[in-house]
Each structure stands twice: as C-alpha cells, then as structure tokens.
Amino acid sequence: MELIEFSFQNPPQLNERIVLCLGYFDGVHLGHQAIINSAKKEGYKVGVLTFDNSPSVVLGKIAFNEAITSPADKADLLDELGVDYFLLMHFDIDAAKRTKDEFINIILASINPIKIYCGDDYRFGVRGEGNPAYLSNFFTVNILPLLMQNGVKISSRGIASSIQTGDMEEASKMLGRNYRLSGLVMVGKQNGKALNFPTANLKLDYYYVHPKNGVYIGYAYPHGVKHKCLINVGTHPTIMPLLEPIIEVHILDYDGNLYGLHLFVDFVKFIRPEIRFDNLEELKLQMKKDLEKAKKYLL
C-alpha cells in the first residue's frame, strides 16, 4: 500500500485512475470495511481518502482524546484490507473553511477517480454542506447504507461510547476485532514489581478513546508475540494514588525488559472496577484472582 500525504496546497497526483473511498474511517469498523470491500469488487485499484486530524476535534465539537485509531493504526488496517492507496489529507482550520466545491475541484478532480464509494452519512466542505447526492453531480458515486447491528447503527461514536463505559465486547462486535491501544513502555513507580506483579506503564502514541477505569483482560504483543495480559486503567488508589489515570499492563508468561519498547495492547473484557483496598495483602489476593480469570477466559 502506498501512503500519500497532502493538503489543499499540494493536491495528490496519481499515475492511474482508482476507485476512491471517502470518509474519516475512525476505527476502520465493519461499516467502513463494507465500503472498502464493495469498492474492491470493481476490479480496479482502491484508494481511501481520509484526514490526519478529526474534523470534529479541529472544530472543537468533541474532546481531544476520542480517537479509536491513529493514522498509523489506519494505515495498518487498510493495508490488511488490501487497499492500494492511503490518501492522508492534512486537516486544519484552513481545510475546515474550504467549500464543498473547493474540495471537489481541487482535491477530487486531481485524483479523478473512476468511481467513488461512501456511506450515506458522508459530508464534506464547510459546515458539512456537501453530501453524496451533490457529489453524484460530478462523479459516479456508489452510496452505501449505514451498516446496522441488532437494530443499531454501527458508528465510530457508538464504538467510542462502548469503550468509555468499559463494554469492550460490544466495541469488538462493531469493530470486527478487539479494541487496540499502542504506546511506548515507560519507567513507572514500579509498585507492581514490588508486589511481584510487574507492569508496563504505557505512554500512548495518540489521543485514543480512554477506557473506563478498571481492570481488563486482553492481549499484549511484546516483540510481535501474542501474550495474555491484565490491563489496569486508573489511578491505583491503594498505593501512591495518582491524579490522572494511567494504563498499566501485566503480561503473562513473559520475562524480559520492556522499557523503551513500542507495545500493542488489545482489550477483550472488563472484569472489575478499580477499588481501594485496605491493605496490600487484600490487593495481592485480588490480583491473583484477576490473573486466574485471564488464564481461564483467554485462549
């Protein structure tokens, strides 16, 4: 897959015509995958055009930490889906002020796609004035209906809400995979090591949606190898409480130095809220119970 980064000042130039998929694609969820898979059936190379920053964040409509996937995550997922071109447009205040016709005449005309695929809720241009019906005046457009699951629309916002309430199983159903965070393993206070439960303190790569505070079971991938893990999101109130929540990962069946390592972590299931224990012995006992749940539940 070829990555092409651009802006309104330097629109992309391709040497071939492609089928183009439009959308923000946060999460690259099942609805997004349906658009891409439909486009691939055309028999041409497929491109996905999206933004490096969320329009809603740039315009101040949502908080800064509500992304399901970073641009790097999207690149990995789109590559796995067989996309040929990842067209990543820089989105800032200038881009937000551009009209629907500027987007068409400067960006889309430069790409000159054979056909465009998008969801029926796709909007573009200042104040979201452009829609698929307007786009069809200039290009051949295949508009896909929103994908539903149990009578509910699959959406990035719905997935973010599930993550924020700790419902990782619901988020996984809409994503078609487990929710994943990635970051750099930093030196922490080493409280876990003192309890014989060493943890990797994760400094996140991106402004990801932050899961509800509590303990989760999932998988970590040190050096690309899958391991069962426990994930604690919170302020560890029993020992040296923090003002802001952090993410700590205890990896099962792993013995090695993780500091400085880039680590991927998948959330599978919320198992309990974070609570304050009266003493360290109670905390150790609970952590052993959490560990047994991880061993039994995870494959």
C-alpha positions as a Markdown table, in Angstrom:
| # | Residue | x | y | z |
|---|---|---|---|---|
| 1 | Met | 0.0 | 0.0 | 0.0 |
| 2 | Glu | 1.3 | 3.5 | -0.9 |
| 3 | Leu | 0.8 | 6.3 | 1.6 |
| 4 | Ile | 0.3 | 9.8 | 0.0 |
| 5 | Glu | 0.2 | 12.7 | 2.4 |
| 6 | Phe | -1.1 | 16.0 | 1.1 |
| 7 | Ser | -3.1 | 19.2 | 1.7 |
| 8 | Phe | -5.1 | 21.8 | -0.2 |
| 9 | Gln | -1.8 | 23.4 | -1.1 |
| 10 | Asn | -0.4 | 20.3 | -2.8 |
| 11 | Pro | -3.3 | 18.1 | -4.0 |
| 12 | Pro | -2.3 | 14.5 | -4.8 |
| 13 | Gln | -1.2 | 13.3 | -8.2 |
| 14 | Leu | -1.7 | 9.7 | -9.2 |
| 15 | Asn | -0.5 | 8.0 | -12.3 |
| 16 | Glu | -3.6 | 5.8 | -12.6 |
| 17 | Arg | -7.3 | 6.1 | -12.0 |
| 18 | Ile | -8.7 | 4.4 | -9.0 |
| 19 | Val | -11.9 | 3.6 | -7.2 |
| 20 | Leu | -11.9 | 6.0 | -4.2 |
| 21 | Cys | -13.5 | 5.5 | -0.8 |
| 22 | Leu | -14.3 | 8.6 | 1.2 |
| 23 | Gly | -14.8 | 9.0 | 5.0 |
| 24 | Tyr | -12.9 | 9.7 | 8.2 |
| 25 | Phe | -12.7 | 5.9 | 8.9 |
| 26 | Asp | -12.0 | 6.2 | 12.6 |
| 27 | Gly | -11.8 | 2.7 | 13.9 |
| 28 | Val | -12.0 | 1.2 | 10.4 |
| 29 | His | -15.1 | -0.6 | 11.7 |
| 30 | Leu | -17.4 | -3.1 | 10.0 |
| 31 | Gly | -19.2 | -0.3 | 8.2 |
| 32 | His | -16.0 | 1.1 | 6.8 |
| 33 | Gln | -14.9 | -2.4 | 5.8 |
| 34 | Ala | -18.1 | -2.9 | 3.9 |
| 35 | Ile | -17.4 | 0.2 | 1.9 |
| 36 | Ile | -13.9 | -0.9 | 1.1 |
| 37 | Asn | -14.8 | -4.5 | 0.2 |
| 38 | Ser | -17.6 | -3.2 | -2.1 |
| 39 | Ala | -15.1 | -0.9 | -3.8 |
| 40 | Lys | -12.6 | -3.8 | -4.3 |
| 41 | Lys | -15.2 | -5.7 | -6.3 |
| 42 | Glu | -14.9 | -3.1 | -9.1 |
| 43 | Gly | -11.7 | -4.7 | -10.2 |
| 44 | Tyr | -9.6 | -1.6 | -10.0 |
| 45 | Lys | -7.0 | -0.4 | -7.5 |
| 46 | Val | -8.7 | 1.1 | -4.4 |
| 47 | Gly | -7.8 | 4.3 | -2.6 |
| 48 | Val | -9.0 | 5.6 | 0.8 |
| 49 | Leu | -9.1 | 9.3 | 1.3 |
| 50 | Thr | -9.2 | 10.5 | 4.9 |
| 51 | Phe | -7.8 | 13.1 | 7.2 |
| 52 | Asp | -4.9 | 13.2 | 9.6 |
| 53 | Asn | -6.9 | 15.1 | 12.2 |
| 54 | Ser | -10.6 | 14.6 | 13.2 |
| 55 | Pro | -12.7 | 17.5 | 11.8 |
| 56 | Ser | -14.8 | 17.3 | 14.9 |
| 57 | Val | -11.6 | 17.8 | 17.1 |
| 58 | Val | -10.3 | 20.7 | 14.9 |
| 59 | Leu | -13.7 | 22.4 | 15.1 |
| 60 | Gly | -13.9 | 21.8 | 18.8 |
| 61 | Lys | -17.0 | 19.6 | 18.6 |
| 62 | Ile | -15.5 | 16.7 | 20.6 |
| 63 | Ala | -12.8 | 16.3 | 23.1 |
| 64 | Phe | -9.2 | 15.8 | 22.0 |
| 65 | Asn | -8.9 | 12.2 | 23.3 |
| 66 | Glu | -11.7 | 10.5 | 21.4 |
| 67 | Ala | -9.9 | 8.7 | 18.6 |
| 68 | Ile | -10.3 | 5.0 | 18.1 |
| 69 | Thr | -7.5 | 4.7 | 15.7 |
| 70 | Ser | -4.4 | 6.8 | 14.9 |
| 71 | Pro | -3.3 | 7.5 | 11.3 |
| 72 | Ala | -0.7 | 4.8 | 11.8 |
| 73 | Asp | -3.3 | 2.3 | 13.0 |
| 74 | Lys | -5.5 | 3.2 | 10.0 |
| 75 | Ala | -2.5 | 2.5 | 7.7 |
| 76 | Asp | -2.0 | -0.9 | 9.2 |
| 77 | Leu | -5.7 | -1.8 | 9.0 |
| 78 | Leu | -6.2 | -0.5 | 5.5 |
| 79 | Asp | -3.1 | -2.4 | 4.3 |
| 80 | Glu | -4.6 | -5.6 | 5.8 |
| 81 | Leu | -7.8 | -4.9 | 3.9 |
| 82 | Gly | -6.0 | -4.8 | 0.6 |
| 83 | Val | -6.2 | -1.0 | 0.0 |
| 84 | Asp | -3.7 | 0.2 | -2.6 |
| 85 | Tyr | -3.5 | 3.9 | -1.8 |
| 86 | Phe | -3.9 | 5.6 | 1.6 |
| 87 | Leu | -4.5 | 9.3 | 0.8 |
| 88 | Leu | -4.0 | 11.1 | 4.0 |
| 89 | Met | -5.1 | 14.8 | 3.8 |
| 90 | His | -3.9 | 17.4 | 6.4 |
| 91 | Phe | -7.0 | 18.8 | 8.1 |
| 92 | Asp | -6.7 | 22.1 | 9.9 |
| 93 | Ile | -8.7 | 25.4 | 10.3 |
| 94 | Asp | -7.9 | 26.3 | 6.7 |
| 95 | Ala | -9.2 | 23.0 | 5.4 |
| 96 | Ala | -12.3 | 23.4 | 7.5 |
| 97 | Lys | -13.1 | 26.7 | 5.8 |
| 98 | Arg | -13.0 | 25.2 | 2.3 |
| 99 | Thr | -16.3 | 24.9 | 0.4 |
| 100 | Lys | -17.7 | 21.7 | -1.0 |
| 101 | Asp | -16.8 | 22.9 | -4.5 |
| 102 | Glu | -13.2 | 23.6 | -3.5 |
| 103 | Phe | -12.9 | 20.0 | -2.2 |
| 104 | Ile | -14.3 | 18.7 | -5.4 |
| 105 | Asn | -12.4 | 21.0 | -7.8 |
| 106 | Ile | -9.0 | 20.9 | -6.0 |
| 107 | Ile | -8.8 | 17.6 | -4.3 |
| 108 | Leu | -11.2 | 15.1 | -6.0 |
| 109 | Ala | -10.6 | 16.5 | -9.5 |
| 110 | Ser | -6.8 | 16.0 | -9.0 |
| 111 | Ile | -7.4 | 12.3 | -8.1 |
| 112 | Asn | -10.0 | 11.9 | -10.9 |
| 113 | Pro | -11.4 | 8.6 | -9.6 |
| 114 | Ile | -13.3 | 6.1 | -11.8 |
| 115 | Lys | -15.9 | 5.8 | -9.1 |
| 116 | Ile | -16.5 | 7.0 | -5.6 |
| 117 | Tyr | -17.7 | 4.9 | -2.7 |
| 118 | Cys | -19.0 | 6.4 | 0.6 |
| 119 | Gly | -21.6 | 6.0 | 3.3 |
| 120 | Asp | -24.9 | 7.8 | 3.0 |
| 121 | Asp | -23.9 | 10.0 | 6.0 |
| 122 | Tyr | -20.7 | 11.3 | 4.3 |
| 123 | Arg | -20.4 | 15.1 | 4.5 |
| 124 | Phe | -17.7 | 17.4 | 3.2 |
| 125 | Gly | -16.9 | 21.1 | 2.8 |
| 126 | Val | -17.5 | 24.0 | 5.2 |
| 127 | Arg | -20.4 | 23.2 | 7.6 |
| 128 | Gly | -20.7 | 19.8 | 6.0 |
| 129 | Glu | -22.7 | 21.3 | 3.1 |
| 130 | Gly | -21.6 | 18.6 | 0.6 |
| 131 | Asn | -23.3 | 15.2 | 0.6 |
| 132 | Pro | -23.2 | 12.1 | -1.6 |
| 133 | Ala | -26.2 | 13.4 | -3.7 |
| 134 | Tyr | -24.3 | 16.6 | -4.5 |
| 135 | Leu | -21.1 | 14.6 | -5.2 |
| 136 | Ser | -23.0 | 12.5 | -7.8 |
| 137 | Asn | -23.3 | 15.6 | -10.0 |
| 138 | Phe | -19.6 | 15.3 | -10.7 |
| 139 | Phe | -18.6 | 11.7 | -10.3 |
| 140 | Thr | -20.1 | 8.2 | -10.4 |
| 141 | Val | -20.9 | 7.6 | -6.8 |
| 142 | Asn | -22.0 | 4.4 | -5.1 |
| 143 | Ile | -23.7 | 5.3 | -1.8 |
| 144 | Leu | -23.8 | 2.5 | 0.8 |
| 145 | Pro | -26.5 | 2.5 | 3.5 |
| 146 | Leu | -25.2 | 2.6 | 7.1 |
| 147 | Leu | -24.5 | -0.9 | 8.5 |
| 148 | Met | -26.8 | -2.0 | 11.3 |
| 149 | Gln | -26.2 | -4.5 | 14.1 |
| 150 | Asn | -29.1 | -5.6 | 16.3 |
| 151 | Gly | -31.1 | -2.6 | 15.1 |
| 152 | Val | -28.3 | -0.1 | 16.0 |
| 153 | Lys | -26.2 | 1.8 | 13.5 |
| 154 | Ile | -22.5 | 0.9 | 13.6 |
| 155 | Ser | -20.7 | 4.1 | 14.1 |
| 156 | Ser | -17.4 | 5.4 | 15.4 |
| 157 | Arg | -19.3 | 7.4 | 18.0 |
| 158 | Gly | -21.1 | 4.3 | 19.3 |
| 159 | Ile | -17.8 | 2.4 | 19.5 |
| 160 | Ala | -16.2 | 5.2 | 21.4 |
| 161 | Ser | -19.1 | 5.2 | 23.8 |
| 162 | Ser | -18.8 | 1.5 | 24.4 |
| 163 | Ile | -15.1 | 1.9 | 25.1 |
| 164 | Gln | -15.7 | 4.7 | 27.6 |
| 165 | Thr | -18.2 | 2.6 | 29.5 |
| 166 | Gly | -15.9 | -0.5 | 29.5 |
| 167 | Asp | -18.1 | -2.5 | 27.2 |
| 168 | Met | -15.2 | -3.9 | 25.2 |
| 169 | Glu | -17.3 | -6.9 | 23.9 |
| 170 | Glu | -19.8 | -4.5 | 22.3 |
| 171 | Ala | -17.0 | -2.4 | 20.8 |
| 172 | Ser | -15.4 | -5.6 | 19.4 |
| 173 | Lys | -18.6 | -6.6 | 17.7 |
| 174 | Met | -18.8 | -3.3 | 15.8 |
| 175 | Leu | -15.0 | -3.1 | 15.1 |
| 176 | Gly | -14.8 | -6.7 | 13.9 |
| 177 | Arg | -11.7 | -7.1 | 16.2 |
| 178 | Asn | -10.6 | -6.1 | 19.7 |
| 179 | Tyr | -10.0 | -2.5 | 20.6 |
| 180 | Arg | -6.3 | -1.8 | 20.5 |
| 181 | Leu | -4.1 | 0.8 | 22.0 |
| 182 | Ser | -0.4 | 1.3 | 21.4 |
| 183 | Gly | 2.3 | 3.2 | 23.1 |
| 184 | Leu | 5.8 | 3.3 | 24.5 |
| 185 | Val | 6.7 | 1.5 | 27.7 |
| 186 | Met | 8.0 | 4.0 | 30.2 |
| 187 | Val | 9.6 | 3.7 | 33.6 |
| 188 | Gly | 6.9 | 4.0 | 36.3 |
| 189 | Lys | 6.9 | 3.9 | 40.1 |
| 190 | Gln | 7.5 | 0.1 | 40.0 |
| 191 | Asn | 4.8 | -0.6 | 42.5 |
| 192 | Gly | 3.7 | -3.7 | 40.6 |
| 193 | Lys | 7.2 | -5.1 | 40.7 |
| 194 | Ala | 7.3 | -4.7 | 44.4 |
| 195 | Leu | 4.0 | -6.8 | 44.6 |
| 196 | Asn | 5.5 | -9.5 | 42.3 |
| 197 | Phe | 3.1 | -8.3 | 39.5 |
| 198 | Pro | 5.4 | -6.2 | 37.3 |
| 199 | Thr | 3.6 | -3.9 | 34.9 |
| 200 | Ala | 4.4 | -2.0 | 31.7 |
| 201 | Asn | 3.5 | 1.7 | 32.1 |
| 202 | Leu | 2.1 | 2.7 | 28.7 |
| 203 | Lys | 2.6 | 6.2 | 27.3 |
| 204 | Leu | 0.0 | 6.3 | 24.5 |
| 205 | Asp | 1.0 | 7.1 | 20.9 |
| 206 | Tyr | -2.1 | 9.1 | 20.1 |
| 207 | Tyr | -5.2 | 10.7 | 21.7 |
| 208 | Tyr | -7.1 | 7.4 | 21.9 |
| 209 | Val | -10.5 | 7.0 | 23.5 |
| 210 | His | -9.7 | 6.3 | 27.1 |
| 211 | Pro | -11.4 | 3.2 | 28.5 |
| 212 | Lys | -13.4 | 3.3 | 31.7 |
| 213 | Asn | -11.2 | 2.9 | 34.8 |
| 214 | Gly | -10.9 | -0.7 | 36.0 |
| 215 | Val | -9.2 | -4.0 | 35.3 |
| 216 | Tyr | -9.4 | -5.7 | 31.9 |
| 217 | Ile | -8.2 | -8.9 | 30.4 |
| 218 | Gly | -6.6 | -8.9 | 26.9 |
| 219 | Tyr | -3.6 | -9.5 | 24.9 |
| 220 | Ala | -0.2 | -7.7 | 24.6 |
| 221 | Tyr | 2.3 | -8.1 | 21.8 |
| 222 | Pro | 5.9 | -7.6 | 23.0 |
| 223 | His | 8.2 | -8.0 | 20.0 |
| 224 | Gly | 5.2 | -9.0 | 18.0 |
| 225 | Val | 4.5 | -12.1 | 20.1 |
| 226 | Lys | 0.9 | -12.5 | 21.5 |
| 227 | His | 0.6 | -12.9 | 25.3 |
| 228 | Lys | -2.3 | -12.9 | 27.6 |
| 229 | Cys | -2.4 | -9.9 | 29.9 |
| 230 | Leu | -4.1 | -7.9 | 32.6 |
| 231 | Ile | -4.7 | -4.3 | 31.9 |
| 232 | Asn | -5.3 | -1.7 | 34.7 |
| 233 | Val | -6.7 | 1.6 | 33.8 |
| 234 | Gly | -6.8 | 4.0 | 36.7 |
| 235 | Thr | -5.0 | 5.8 | 39.5 |
| 236 | His | -4.1 | 2.7 | 41.6 |
| 237 | Pro | -5.8 | 4.1 | 44.7 |
| 238 | Thr | -4.3 | 1.6 | 47.2 |
| 239 | Ile | -0.6 | 2.6 | 46.6 |
| 240 | Met | 0.5 | 6.2 | 45.9 |
| 241 | Pro | -2.7 | 7.4 | 44.2 |
| 242 | Leu | -2.4 | 9.4 | 41.1 |
| 243 | Leu | -4.4 | 12.5 | 40.0 |
| 244 | Glu | -4.8 | 11.2 | 36.4 |
| 245 | Pro | -5.4 | 7.7 | 35.2 |
| 246 | Ile | -2.7 | 5.7 | 33.5 |
| 247 | Ile | -2.6 | 2.4 | 31.7 |
| 248 | Glu | -0.5 | -0.5 | 33.1 |
| 249 | Val | -0.1 | -3.9 | 31.6 |
| 250 | His | 0.9 | -7.1 | 33.3 |
| 251 | Ile | 2.0 | -9.6 | 30.7 |
| 252 | Leu | 1.6 | -13.3 | 31.5 |
| 253 | Asp | 4.4 | -15.8 | 30.7 |
| 254 | Tyr | 6.9 | -13.0 | 29.8 |
| 255 | Asp | 10.2 | -12.3 | 31.4 |
| 256 | Gly | 12.2 | -9.5 | 29.9 |
| 257 | Asn | 12.9 | -5.8 | 29.9 |
| 258 | Leu | 10.1 | -3.9 | 28.2 |
| 259 | Tyr | 11.4 | -0.3 | 28.8 |
| 260 | Gly | 11.5 | 1.7 | 25.5 |
| 261 | Leu | 9.5 | -1.0 | 23.7 |
| 262 | His | 6.6 | 0.0 | 21.5 |
| 263 | Leu | 3.7 | -2.2 | 22.7 |
| 264 | Phe | 0.3 | -3.0 | 21.2 |
| 265 | Val | -2.4 | -3.9 | 23.7 |
| 266 | Asp | -5.9 | -5.4 | 22.9 |
| 267 | Phe | -8.8 | -5.1 | 25.3 |
| 268 | Val | -11.0 | -8.1 | 25.5 |
| 269 | Lys | -13.2 | -7.8 | 28.6 |
| 270 | Phe | -13.8 | -5.6 | 31.6 |
| 271 | Ile | -13.6 | -7.8 | 34.7 |
| 272 | Arg | -13.9 | -5.4 | 37.7 |
| 273 | Pro | -13.8 | -1.7 | 38.7 |
| 274 | Glu | -10.7 | -0.2 | 40.3 |
| 275 | Ile | -11.2 | -0.1 | 44.0 |
| 276 | Arg | -9.1 | 0.9 | 47.1 |
| 277 | Phe | -8.1 | -2.0 | 49.3 |
| 278 | Asp | -7.5 | -1.7 | 53.0 |
| 279 | Asn | -4.0 | -3.3 | 52.8 |
| 280 | Leu | -1.5 | -4.8 | 50.3 |
| 281 | Glu | -2.4 | -8.4 | 51.2 |
| 282 | Glu | -6.0 | -7.8 | 50.0 |
| 283 | Leu | -4.7 | -6.2 | 46.8 |
| 284 | Lys | -2.3 | -9.2 | 46.2 |
| 285 | Leu | -5.2 | -11.6 | 46.7 |
| 286 | Gln | -7.4 | -9.8 | 44.3 |
| 287 | Met | -4.7 | -9.6 | 41.7 |
| 288 | Lys | -4.2 | -13.4 | 41.9 |
| 289 | Lys | -7.9 | -13.8 | 41.2 |
| 290 | Asp | -7.7 | -11.5 | 38.3 |
| 291 | Leu | -4.8 | -13.5 | 37.0 |
| 292 | Glu | -6.8 | -16.7 | 37.1 |
| 293 | Lys | -9.6 | -15.1 | 35.2 |
| 294 | Ala | -7.2 | -14.1 | 32.5 |
| 295 | Lys | -5.8 | -17.6 | 32.3 |
| 296 | Lys | -9.2 | -19.3 | 32.1 |
| 297 | Tyr | -11.0 | -16.8 | 29.8 |
| 298 | Leu | -8.4 | -16.0 | 27.2 |
| 299 | Leu | -7.4 | -18.5 | 24.5 |
